[in-house]
């Protein structure tokens, strides 16, 4: 009786997941169509530019820009990240976002104080830092 219960409960869970996947797959063509329409009608606008049209987003980005570009770098308050755990690029990116949030919440400029970016190619990027792949924060 216990095996019968486990079998049917697992079957029901799998059927529910399959139904959800099917529903999501039905949505994908509509989303692709919306994206293509957006790209046809607004080829010059990036998602970032659209985000800046929102007053609160613009205020936040202006604040981050102000923190990341102080008038005098010698007297600026800094939040320096000095070590990475190297659990993977996604983990490092996530951790940098967390450190950026801490820097913003303490009114400091976020600085990555490590020049050895392990994911940078051995050739083609002499600096071997995050700038090999990413634009500056601000």
Secondary structure, 3 states (H helix, E strand, C coil): CHHHHHHHHHHHHHHHHHHHHHHHHHHHHHHHHHHHHHHHHCCCCCHHHHHCCCHHHHHHHHHHHHHHCCCCCCCCCEEEECCCCCCCHHHHHHHHHHHHHHHHHCCCEEEECCCCCCCCCCCCCCCCCHHHCCCCCC
